[in-house]
């Protein structure tokens, strides 16, 4: 194996483990047990699982079977805003109208209801 082939193999190995070692953090929700979802055909390959309560988030289970949380990119305001949803069938972030998801992606922090004025009596 030549030097270039060795460097290429090391780089591919680095990319395989990069997501699960540098970017993994959770959001306080239950992390999936990746080992429960892997089968013989996908051994050693990363795979993706939907988040349990947010359509725009998904878990990547790396080759080391450690879960890593990701979020789909936002949609530009001029085309509706919000966020793309994770499409479990295609294993990609997709337009919300292409994804069957009954959960919602948070769009902003909840706001307090406006205070109501006390009723006045006519004098």
N, C-alpha and C positions, 0 to 999 in steps of 0.2 A: 504494500500500500504506500503510495507516494505521500509527500508532505502535505500537498493540497487536499488529498483524500482524507488524511488524518484530521486536518483542520476543519474540513467540512463535517466530518462525523462528530467532532467535539462540539462544533457550533450547533448542530442539530440536537445533540444531547442537552446542551445548555438551554436552548429554546424550549425543549420539552419540559424541563424542570423550572424554568423561569417563572411562569405564572403561579405555581404552587409554593414557591419559596419567597417571592418578593411582594406579592400583592394581596396575600390572603388576610382578610379581616372579615369579621361578621358584622351583623347589625343588631345583635341581641336575639335573633330568632334561632330556632333549633337548626343546627347544622345537620345535613344529611349524612348518613353512614354510607360512604361511597362503596364500601366492600359489599353491601347488600344489593347493589345494582349492577355490578360488573359480571360479565360472563366470559367464557373461554375465547369467544371471537374478538373481544375488545381488550383482552389482557394487555396491559402496558400502554394503552392508548387513552388519552384524555376523553372525557365525555361530559355532557351537560345535563343538569336537572333543573326543573323550574323551582322558583322560590315558593314557599307555602302560602304567602299572603300578599305578594306584590308582583303584578304581571310584568313589570319592567325590570325585575331582577332575576338572576339565575345563578346557579352554582356550577362551577367547573370542578370536576373530580379529576385530578392529575394522575399521572402514572404512579405516583406514590399513594394514591387513594385518599389524599387529603383534600377536603372541600375548600374552595376559594370563591367568595361572593363577588359577582360582577353586576353592573347595571347597564342596561341598554342606553344608547345616547338619546338626548332630547330631540324633539321635533321642532324645527324652526317655527317661530310665532306666526310668520306670514303664511304658513300652510296648516295652521291649527294649533300649534303648541302641544304640550304634553310630552310624552316619551314613547319610544318604540316599545313593543312588547316582545318577550321571549317566545319564540315559536318552537315548541317541543318537537314537532314533527320534522321541521327543517333544520333544527339545532342552530338557529340564527335569531338575531333581533329583526323584527318585522313590523310592518304597519299594523296598528291595532285592529283594523277591520279584517285582517287576514288571520287573526289569532282568536281562538275560542278561549276566552279567559273571563271568568266572572268576578275576579278580584279587581281591585282598582289600584292604579299607581298614584301615589300621593302627588298632587300638583303644587301644593304650598302648605304652609303651616295653618292649622285651623284658626279661624278668627273668632273673636268674641261677638256675640250678638249685640246689636246696637241697643243701648238702654232705652226703655220706653218711658215716656213722660207720664207723670202721675195725672190721673183724671182731674179736671178742674170742674168746679160747679159754678153755674151762672148765678150772679148775685142780683 
